[in-house]
Amino acid sequence: MHIMEKIDAHKSFGGWQNRYAHDSAVCDCSMTFAVYLPPQAQQGPVPAVYYLSGLTCTDENFVQKAGAQRLAAELGIALIAPDTSPRGHGLPGEDDEYDFGTGAGFYVNATQAPWAGKYNMYDYVTRELPGVIAEGFGDVIDAGRVSIMGHSMGGHGALVIALRNPGVYQSVSAFSAICAPSRVPWGEKALGGYLGDDKAAWAQYDATALVESGHRFDGMPTPLLDQGLADDFLETHLRPDMLEQACQAAGVDLTLRRHEGYDHSYFFIASFIDDHLKHHARALLGHG
């Protein structure tokens, strides 16, 4: 039984933007998450989209900056936004750098000390948080109709989770995703720190490597990826071209849209969030 504490609530477009805390067994700390419930949830369970945020973010960034609630209310879709890492463990080096430790869980299950047993964001997003949602929101959120999306590090997480859990998510999309983390500096640092030197373990958290090894987006519409061409991290850390090439070689459909002038910020996300919500609505509701 999971006990949730409501931190705050704000009425928005006829629905409610809520924030909760609960004790996490897999991360061994208190975790926070946000849930937007559209007005349709008052009549019965609605489908949901999980949103995974990027480096340095919390569960609040998407909620406050993306402008997603208006269309979510119109479509009748709940939005679930977890935090990006455990917090407050006081581990050596945990708060020293923006791209490792606090705010940088990378949606993996850590195997290396001192992170093992605490930095288990993969299990948190795929197993524990859905259990919390099922217990606490079973009358308003349909656990059998869920999709997943994310930004940057969260885009990486969304793609990997969709590939590794066929049949669980009805659709997937991403903004500015880290598409080949085992081959770029952000990913090499995080995967090496959390998982050690075993490159086979890294490949389980790399969307490009997963596609190359035979994983597919089974049972889903074509994944939607948006990438800004003025993104300072594009060539160094994101490399959507690597995923695109792997998908082409494997015969996997992928929609990768490149946008002139857009950067890595939430201004980019807010500009195209409606397209992503409609993409998920078509899979979850049959329209959008």
Phi, psi and chi 1 to 4 in degrees:
 res  aa     phi    psi   chi1   chi2   chi3   chi4
   1 MET       -  124.2 -179.8   70.1 -179.8      -
   2 HIS   -97.7  130.1  -61.8   91.1      -      -
   3 ILE  -101.8  120.2  -61.1  174.3      -      -
   4 MET  -103.5  142.9  -62.3 -175.5  -58.7      -
   5 GLU  -111.8  122.9  174.7 -167.5   -2.9      -
   6 LYS   -77.0  123.6 -177.2  179.9  -78.0 -171.6
   7 ILE   -87.8  -46.3  -59.8  171.7      -      -
   8 ASP  -160.0  168.2   59.1   24.8      -      -
   9 ALA  -151.6  138.6      -      -      -      -
  10 HIS  -137.8  128.8  -54.9  -82.8      -      -
  11 LYS   -71.0  135.4 -165.5  164.0 -172.1  178.1
  12 SER  -149.5  119.0  176.9      -      -      -
  13 PHE    51.4   40.9  -64.1   98.9      -      -
  14 GLY    83.7  -11.6      -      -      -      -
  15 GLY  -109.2 -162.7      -      -      -      -
  16 TRP  -132.7  129.6  -74.3   91.2      -      -
  17 GLN   -97.4  111.0 -178.9   63.9   64.2      -
  18 ASN  -114.4  155.6  -58.0  -48.6      -      -
  19 ARG  -134.6  137.2 -168.3  176.1 -171.1 -135.2
  20 TYR  -133.1  159.2  -62.6   88.1      -      -
  21 ALA  -126.8  149.2      -      -      -      -
  22 HIS  -154.4  159.1   73.0  103.3      -      -
  23 ASP   -80.3  126.2  -70.8  -25.9      -      -
  24 SER  -101.3  126.6  166.7      -      -      -
  25 ALA   -75.3  -38.0      -      -      -      -
  26 VAL   -76.4  -25.7  -59.3      -      -      -
  27 CYS  -105.8   -3.8  -66.8      -      -      -
  28 ASP    56.6   40.8 -167.6   26.9      -      -
  29 CYS  -165.0  175.6   65.7      -      -      -
  30 SER   -78.6  133.0  177.8      -      -      -
  31 MET  -118.9  149.2  -65.1  -69.6  -70.7      -
  32 THR  -113.2  152.3   59.3      -      -      -
  33 PHE  -152.6  156.7   65.2   94.4      -      -
  34 ALA  -113.6  145.1      -      -      -      -
  35 VAL  -134.7  123.9  176.4      -      -      -
  36 TYR   -99.3  123.2  176.8   70.5      -      -
  37 LEU  -106.3  117.3  -67.0  175.7      -      -
  38 PRO   -71.7  165.0   31.6  -37.6      -      -
  39 PRO   -59.3  -27.6   14.9  -27.3      -      -
  40 GLN   -63.6  -21.0  -66.7   87.1  -20.7      -
  41 ALA   -65.4  -16.6      -      -      -      -
  42 GLN   -71.7  -19.4  -62.4  173.0   27.6      -
  43 GLN   -98.3  -14.7  -80.5   74.1   53.8      -
  44 GLY   158.3  174.3      -      -      -      -
  45 PRO   -61.0  136.8  -23.8   35.0      -      -
  46 VAL  -115.7  157.1  -62.9      -      -      -
  47 PRO   -71.5  168.6   26.9  -34.1      -      -
  48 ALA  -138.0  151.3      -      -      -      -
  49 VAL  -118.4  124.5  176.4      -      -      -
  50 TYR   -83.5  135.2  -77.4   80.1      -      -
  51 TYR  -119.8  122.6  178.4   90.9      -      -
  52 LEU  -104.5  124.4  -51.8 -175.7      -      -
  53 SER   -88.0  173.2  -73.4      -      -      -
  54 GLY  -100.3 -172.2      -      -      -      -
  55 LEU   -52.3  138.7  -70.1  167.5      -      -
  56 THR    74.6   -6.2   75.9      -      -      -
  57 CYS   -85.7  165.4  -68.5      -      -      -
  58 THR  -119.1 -168.3   69.2      -      -      -
  59 ASP   -70.6  -10.6   56.0  -71.5      -      -
  60 GLU   -89.1  -22.8  -65.4 -175.0  -73.1      -
  61 ASN   -59.5  -51.6  -67.2   74.5      -      -
  62 PHE   -61.4  -44.2  171.8   73.2      -      -
  63 VAL   -58.7  -40.7  166.3      -      -      -
  64 GLN   -91.0  -22.1  -64.3  176.7   -3.3      -
  65 LYS  -116.2  -22.9  -63.2  179.7  178.0  179.9
  66 ALA   -81.0  -23.9      -      -      -      -
  67 GLY    68.7   35.9      -      -      -      -
  68 ALA   -87.1  -18.4      -      -      -      -
  69 GLN   -65.8  -35.3  -68.8   89.9  -14.0      -
  70 ARG   -58.7  -53.8  177.8 -166.6   59.7   78.3
  71 LEU   -73.3  -33.4 -174.0   56.3      -      -
  72 ALA   -59.4  -38.5      -      -      -      -
  73 ALA   -66.7  -39.9      -      -      -      -
  74 GLU   -66.7  -40.9  179.4 -177.9  -37.3      -
  75 LEU   -80.4  -26.5  -65.8  169.1      -      -
  76 GLY    82.8   47.2      -      -      -      -
  77 ILE  -123.9  132.6  -68.6  175.5      -      -
  78 ALA   -80.4  150.8      -      -      -      -
  79 LEU  -121.8  127.5  -56.7  172.3      -      -
  80 ILE  -119.8  122.3  -57.3  169.0      -      -
  81 ALA  -125.7  103.8      -      -      -      -
  82 PRO   -78.1  168.8   28.5  -34.2      -      -
  83 ASP   -71.1  173.2 -157.2  -11.9      -      -
  84 THR  -100.2   -6.2   54.7      -      -      -
  85 SER  -168.7  165.0   77.5      -      -      -
  86 PRO   -64.0  162.7  -18.1   31.3      -      -
  87 ARG  -142.5  146.0  -64.2 -179.3 -171.9  -92.9
  88 GLY    85.4   12.7      -      -      -      -
  89 HIS   -72.6  -24.0  -78.3  -58.4      -      -
  90 GLY    70.9   29.2      -      -      -      -
  91 LEU   -72.4  150.2  -57.7  175.6      -      -
  92 PRO   -57.7  124.6  -23.0   32.9      -      -
  93 GLY    80.1    2.8      -      -      -      -
  94 GLU   -61.2  -34.2 -172.9  175.0   30.2      -
  95 ASP  -112.6   17.6  -61.2  -44.2      -      -
  96 ASP   -83.6  -31.2  -69.2   -7.5      -      -
  97 GLU  -134.7  148.2  -60.0  172.7  -79.6      -
  98 TYR   -72.6  -22.8   80.9   95.3      -      -
  99 ASP  -108.5   19.3   54.4   -5.2      -      -
 100 PHE  -159.5  136.5 -170.8   80.0      -      -
 101 GLY    92.2 -137.3      -      -      -      -
 102 THR   -55.9  128.6  -60.6      -      -      -
 103 GLY    77.9    7.8      -      -      -      -
 104 ALA  -142.4   51.3      -      -      -      -
 105 GLY   -71.8  -17.6      -      -      -      -
 106 PHE    58.8   11.4  -99.8   81.5      -      -
 107 TYR    56.5   41.3  -54.6  101.5      -      -
 108 VAL  -117.8  167.9  -54.8      -      -      -
 109 ASN  -102.5  108.9  -72.1  -23.3      -      -
 110 ALA   -66.9  143.3      -      -      -      -
 111 THR  -117.3   -8.8   58.8      -      -      -
 112 GLN  -103.3  142.1  -57.2  -60.4  -62.1      -
 113 ALA   -66.4  144.9      -      -      -      -
 114 PRO   -92.9   13.2   36.5  -36.6      -      -
 115 TRP   -83.2  -26.2  -43.5   99.4      -      -
 116 ALA   -60.6  139.4      -      -      -      -
 117 GLY    84.3   -4.5      -      -      -      -
 118 LYS  -130.8  -50.1  -58.0 -178.9 -173.7  -57.9
 119 TYR   -89.1   76.0  -87.7   63.7      -      -
 120 ASN  -120.0   58.4  -70.8  -33.1      -      -
 121 MET   -70.3  -25.8  -70.8  -58.8  -65.2      -
 122 TYR   -63.5  -51.3 -179.7   86.0      -      -
 123 ASP   -65.9  -33.0  -85.0   -4.0      -      -
 124 TYR   -63.5  -47.3  179.7   72.7      -      -
 125 VAL   -73.8  -38.4  170.6      -      -      -
 126 THR   -89.0  -22.3   61.6      -      -      -
 127 ARG  -125.8  -57.8 -179.4  167.0   58.3   84.6
 128 GLU   -71.9  -49.8 -171.7  173.8   45.5      -
 129 LEU   -62.0  -43.1 -178.1   56.3      -      -
 130 PRO   -57.8  -33.0  -28.3   37.0      -      -
 131 GLY   -67.1  -40.3      -      -      -      -
 132 VAL   -62.3  -43.9  172.1      -      -      -
 133 ILE   -63.7  -43.6  -63.0  -64.1      -      -
 134 ALA   -62.1  -39.8      -      -      -      -
 135 GLU   -71.8  -45.4  -75.8 -176.0   14.9      -
 136 GLY   -88.9  -20.0      -      -      -      -
 137 PHE  -131.6   21.2  -59.5   90.4      -      -
 138 GLY   -59.5  -24.5      -      -      -      -
 139 ASP   -86.4  -10.2   57.5  -22.8      -      -
 140 VAL  -125.6  -16.3  -69.1      -      -      -
 141 ILE  -123.7  129.0  -66.7  178.1      -      -
 142 ASP   -85.3  102.6 -177.0  -10.4      -      -
 143 ALA   -64.4  -15.0      -      -      -      -
 144 GLY   -89.3   -3.8      -      -      -      -
 145 ARG  -127.0   88.2  -71.2 -171.7  -66.0  159.7
 146 VAL  -134.8  148.3  -65.4      -      -      -
 147 SER  -128.9  174.7  -66.6      -      -      -
 148 ILE  -144.2  143.8 -167.7  164.6      -      -
 149 MET  -150.2  169.9   64.0 -174.7  -63.2      -
 150 GLY  -173.4  175.7      -      -      -      -
 151 HIS  -128.1  130.6  170.5 -125.9      -      -
 152 SER    59.1 -117.3 -167.1      -      -      -
 153 MET   -54.7  -37.3  176.7 -175.7   73.1      -
 154 GLY   -71.2  -30.4      -      -      -      -
 155 GLY   -64.2  -42.3      -      -      -      -
 156 HIS   -56.0  -49.0  137.1   74.1      -      -
 157 GLY   -60.4  -43.5      -      -      -      -
 158 ALA   -63.1  -44.6      -      -      -      -
 159 LEU   -64.1  -45.8  -67.5  169.1      -      -
 160 VAL   -63.5  -45.1  165.6      -      -      -
 161 ILE   -64.5  -40.6  -73.1  169.2      -      -
 162 ALA   -63.9  -41.8      -      -      -      -
 163 LEU   -67.0  -36.7  -75.4  164.0      -      -
 164 ARG   -88.7   -6.7  -71.8  179.4   55.9  177.6
 165 ASN  -130.5   63.4  -65.9  -85.7      -      -
 166 PRO   -59.6  138.0   21.3  -33.0      -      -
 167 GLY    89.1  -11.5      -      -      -      -
 168 VAL   -86.7  -42.6  174.2      -      -      -
 169 TYR  -108.6  137.1  -57.6   92.9      -      -
 170 GLN   -81.0  -19.6  -86.5   64.6   64.5      -
 171 SER  -164.8  163.9   51.9      -      -      -
 172 VAL  -144.2  145.9   61.9      -      -      -
 173 SER  -151.8  165.9   71.1      -      -      -
 174 ALA  -156.2  149.0      -      -      -      -
 175 PHE  -109.2  132.2  -67.4   93.4      -      -
 176 SER    47.7   46.1  -45.8      -      -      -
 177 ALA   -72.4  146.6      -      -      -      -
 178 ILE   -78.4  100.0  -55.5  172.5      -      -
 179 CYS   -89.4  -19.7  -69.2      -      -      -
 180 ALA  -139.6   65.2      -      -      -      -
 181 PRO   -60.8  -27.4   17.9  -31.0      -      -
 182 SER   -74.2   -3.9   63.4      -      -      -
 183 ARG  -124.3   13.4  -54.7  174.3 -145.4 -177.0
 184 VAL  -133.6  156.3  -60.5      -      -      -
 185 PRO   -57.2  -45.3  -27.8   36.1      -      -
 186 TRP   -55.9  -48.6  -88.0  -14.8      -      -
 187 GLY   -69.6  -41.7      -      -      -      -
 188 GLU   -58.9  -41.4  -70.0  170.4  -12.0      -
 189 LYS   -65.4  -49.1  179.3  176.9 -178.5  176.7
 190 ALA   -69.6  -48.4      -      -      -      -
 191 LEU   -65.6  -39.5  -62.3  178.2      -      -
 192 GLY   -63.8  -42.0      -      -      -      -
 193 GLY   -69.3  -40.0      -      -      -      -
 194 TYR   -86.0  -31.3  -65.8  131.9      -      -
 195 LEU  -115.2   -9.9  -55.8  175.8      -      -
 196 GLY    84.9 -158.2      -      -      -      -
 197 ASP   -90.3   -2.2  -63.7  -29.2      -      -
 198 ASP   -75.2  101.8 -177.9    3.2      -      -
 199 LYS   -65.9  -24.8  -62.9  -64.7  179.5   67.9
 200 ALA   -65.4  -35.4      -      -      -      -
 201 ALA   -68.8  -38.1      -      -      -      -
 202 TRP   -59.1  -41.9  -66.9   19.9      -      -
 203 ALA   -61.5  -23.9      -      -      -      -
 204 GLN   -72.3  -11.7  -64.8  -55.0  -56.5      -
 205 TYR  -121.4   34.4  -62.7  101.4      -      -
 206 ASP  -134.4  111.8 -177.8  -43.9      -      -
 207 ALA   -60.1  -41.0      -      -      -      -
 208 THR   -63.6  -46.2  -61.4      -      -      -
 209 ALA   -64.2  -37.0      -      -      -      -
 210 LEU   -64.5  -43.6  -72.5  169.5      -      -
 211 VAL   -62.8  -42.1  169.9      -      -      -
 212 GLU   -63.1  -27.9  -70.3  172.0  -17.1      -
 213 SER   -93.0    4.0   66.9      -      -      -
 214 GLY   110.8   -2.1      -      -      -      -
 215 HIS   -71.2  148.7  -73.0   74.1      -      -
 216 ARG  -136.8  159.4  -59.4  -69.8 -178.9  -96.7
 217 PHE   -85.9   64.1  -62.5  100.2      -      -
 218 ASP   -66.9  139.0  -70.0  -23.9      -      -
 219 GLY    73.4   12.6      -      -      -      -
 220 MET  -119.4  155.4  -62.2 -176.5 -174.3      -
 221 PRO   -66.9  166.3   23.5  -32.7      -      -
 222 THR   -53.9  126.0  -59.0      -      -      -
 223 PRO   -58.9  145.4  -24.0   34.6      -      -
 224 LEU  -109.5  121.9  172.4   62.7      -      -
 225 LEU  -122.3  130.8  -84.9   67.3      -      -
 226 ASP  -114.7  136.9  -83.9  -33.6      -      -
 227 GLN  -138.7  126.5  176.2   61.4   57.1      -
 228 GLY   -81.2  135.7      -      -      -      -
 229 LEU   -83.3   -8.4  -65.9 -179.5      -      -
 230 ALA  -100.1   17.6      -      -      -      -
 231 ASP   -74.8  120.7 -169.5  -38.3      -      -
 232 ASP   -65.2  -18.4  -70.1  -20.9      -      -
 233 PHE   -98.9    0.2  -54.6  116.3      -      -
 234 LEU   -56.5  -56.8  174.2   57.2      -      -
 235 GLU   -79.6  -26.5  -63.3  -60.4  -30.1      -
 236 THR   -88.2  -43.4  -56.1      -      -      -
 237 HIS  -118.6  -22.5  -65.0  -66.2      -      -
 238 LEU   -98.4  -54.4  -54.2 -178.7      -      -
 239 ARG    50.4   56.7  -60.3  -55.1  -55.3  -91.1
 240 PRO   -62.5  -22.9   23.8  -34.5      -      -
 241 ASP   -61.4  -32.0   56.5  -57.5      -      -
 242 MET   -66.7  -42.8  -70.5 -173.3  178.4      -
 243 LEU   -67.2  -40.7  178.7   58.9      -      -
 244 GLU   -59.4  -44.9 -176.2  178.0   48.4      -
 245 GLN   -65.7  -40.4  -69.4  164.9   12.0      -
 246 ALA   -64.2  -40.9      -      -      -      -
 247 CYS   -65.7  -41.8  -73.4      -      -      -
 248 GLN   -62.0  -42.9  -71.3  173.5  -13.0      -
 249 ALA   -66.5  -31.5      -      -      -      -
 250 ALA   -94.0   -3.0      -      -      -      -
 251 GLY    72.7   29.8      -      -      -      -
 252 VAL   -99.9  128.2  174.0      -      -      -
 253 ASP   -71.4  138.8  -69.3  -25.3      -      -
 254 LEU  -152.2  131.0  178.0   73.5      -      -
 255 THR  -102.1  108.3  -61.9      -      -      -
 256 LEU  -113.5  109.3  172.8   55.8      -      -
 257 ARG  -100.9  127.4  -53.5 -168.4  -54.0 -175.1
 258 ARG  -106.2  133.8  -64.2  170.9  168.7   89.5
 259 HIS  -123.2  117.0  -57.2  -85.9      -      -
 260 GLU   -62.0  135.1  -68.8  -75.0  -10.4      -
 261 GLY    86.7  -14.5      -      -      -      -
 262 TYR   -88.5  143.2  -73.9   93.2      -      -
 263 ASP  -105.8 -154.0   57.8   20.3      -      -
 264 HIS   -94.1    2.2 -159.8   71.8      -      -
 265 SER   -86.8  177.2   71.8      -      -      -
 266 TYR   -72.9  -12.5  -92.8   84.6      -      -
 267 PHE   -62.7  -37.5  -66.0  106.1      -      -
 268 PHE   -66.9  -47.7  173.9   45.9      -      -
 269 ILE   -60.6  -46.6  -64.4  171.3      -      -
 270 ALA   -61.6  -28.6      -      -      -      -
 271 SER   -70.2  -27.2  -62.4      -      -      -
 272 PHE  -126.7    8.9  -63.2   99.7      -      -
 273 ILE   -61.4  -33.5 -171.6   64.2      -      -
 274 ASP   -62.2  -39.7  -76.8    8.4      -      -
 275 ASP   -60.5  -39.6  -70.4   -8.3      -      -
 276 HIS   -71.2  -42.1  -74.5 -114.2      -      -
 277 LEU   -64.4  -38.4  -67.4 -179.9      -      -
 278 LYS   -67.1  -37.2  -69.4  175.1 -178.1  177.7
 279 HIS   -57.1  -46.1  168.3   77.4      -      -
 280 HIS   -73.1  -34.8  -64.4  -59.9      -      -
 281 ALA   -62.9  -36.0      -      -      -      -
 282 ARG   -63.7  -35.8  -74.5 -170.4  -71.5  -87.5
 283 ALA   -78.5  -36.4      -      -      -      -
 284 LEU   -86.2  -31.8  -66.2  166.9      -      -
 285 LEU  -121.9  -12.7  -61.8  165.7      -      -
 286 GLY    85.2    6.1      -      -      -      -
 287 HIS  -157.5  166.9   62.2   83.6      -      -
 288 GLY   168.6      -      -      -      -      -
